[in-house]
Amino acid sequence: MKNKIALIQPYFGKFPDYFALHLLTIAKNPEITWIFFTDDKTPYQWSKNCEVHYMEFPEMQNFISEKFDFKIALEKPYKVCDFRPAFGYIFEDYLKCYDFWGHCDVDVLWGNMQKFLTDEVLENHDFLFRTGHFRLYRNIEKMNQAFRNPKLQFGYKEIFTHNESYCFDEMNSRQRELLKAGFRYYDNDNLEADTDPFLPGIQLREVSLIRRKYRTFRTVQNYENQIFVWENGSLFRYYIDEDIVKQDEFSDIHFLKRKMDIVGIFSADTERIIISPFRFYLEIKSDITKDLVLKLSNENSKTSSPPITGGKFKRFFCLSRQKRIIALRKNWYNLLIKIGLK
C-alpha cells in the first residue's frame, strides 16, 4: 500500500470489555496507523501501528477548544463524535505524513483492510465509506476545511456550540455537499458488516432510500442463520443458503449498541474468534458446520442485553426536546432529498 492512512480514535472512560480483541485485529493491519487519545491506562498489548497519547478529558476539551475562535460545547466525551468531520483540521499536526485520515469506533473488529483498501481504490477517491464507525478522507486542505461549508443543513458553529449530539459525522447534507463540491466518493456496503441492534440474531443494517441517492446500495443479503468468524486477520461470514453452508468476506464488523460476552481465554496468540449474536468464542477449534451455524446463530443470553425494541416512534419520544427538534429537521431535509427538491 503506497498511500499512508491514519485513523484518529479519541476515547475517554474505560474501553469495552473486548477491547483486547479490537487491538488484536488492528495488529493484523500493520500498514494502517491508529492514533489513540485516551485516559484509560490499562496495560493493553499495543501493536507497533498504534500511537497512544494519554490525556484526561479536560485536556482534550482544551485541545479542541484552542482550534476555534468561539466557545465550543464539549461537556461529555460522546460529543467528540460531532467534531469528527473536523479531525483533519483539529489533529493536523499528527497527520502531516499521511495521505488519508479517518475516524472509527472501538466496538469494531477489523478484517483484512489492506485487501479492500487497494492503492487503486484510494488513488481514485477522496472520501470513502459513510458510517461513523469507519470513514476515510483525503488529507488535503480543501477536504479538511469542508466541515465549514455554509450550505450544510446544520452549520458547524451551531453543532460545535450545543451539547446535543447532531451525528455530524453521518449527516446526509455533508454527503451531498461533498459530492457537489466534486469530491470523488467510494462506498461498498457489501464490505462492511454493520450489525443492526434492532433486529434479532446478528443481522446487517439495511440501506435507506436516502442512501441510494448517494450511489450506494447494499446488495448483500441477510440470512436467517449466519455467524461471523475472524481468522488470523480476515473476517468471514458463514451462512446457510439452500441447506448449504456458504462463506463471504468483509472488511470489518461493527457491534452498534450490542453487549458482547467473551467465552474462552484471550491471548496475543489467539488466531480465531467465532462471533455469534451475543458472544465471542475464542476456543472453538472445530470446522464451521451447518449444525454449528444453526446453534450459534440462534443462541440466547441471560447475561447479554437483547436487541433494542420498541420501534422508531417510541424511541423518538425518549429523546430530549432538543434532540427531537434535530431529528425532525433531519427528517424534513431527507424528505426534500427523496422528492428531488434538494
Number of C-alpha atoms within 10 A of each C-alpha: 13 11 15 17 24 25 22 23 20 25 19 19 12 12 16 13 13 18 16 17 23 17 21 23 26 26 22 19 20 15 16 20 21 25 19 16 19 20 17 15 11 8 6 10 13 14 17 11 17 19 14 14 12 14 15 14 20 13 11 18 17 12 13 19 17 13 12 12 7 11 11 20 18 23 14 13 15 14 19 21 24 22 18 24 25 21 24 27 21 19 15 16 9 14 21 13 12 17 17 22 27 24 24 20 20 18 21 23 25 24 27 21 22 15 13 14 16 13 14 12 12 23 13 11 16 20 24 21 18 22 17 19 22 19 21 22 25 23 24 16 11 11 19 19 14 18 24 13 15 11 11 18 15 18 14 18 15 12 19 23 13 15 18 19 16 20 16 22 22 18 18 21 19 20 19 16 18 19 14 10 12 9 17 14 19 19 19 14 21 18 19 22 25 21 20 20 21 19 14 16 24 28 22 22 17 17 13 11 13 15 17 12 15 16 11 20 17 18 11 13 10 13 15 16 20 26 27 25 21 25 16 16 19 21 25 21 18 21 25 19 13 7 8 11 17 15 16 13 19 22 21 22 23 21 21 15 14 20 19 21 17 16 14 12 9 17 12 11 8 14 15 19 25 22 23 23 28 24 19 21 20 20 15 12 10 7 7 17 15 17 10 12 19 16 13 20 22 16 12 16 12 6 10 14 13 18 17 14 12 8 9 10 8 10 11 14 11 11 12 11 11 13 16 14 12 16 15 13 14 18 12 11 16 20 14 13 17 15 8 9 9 11
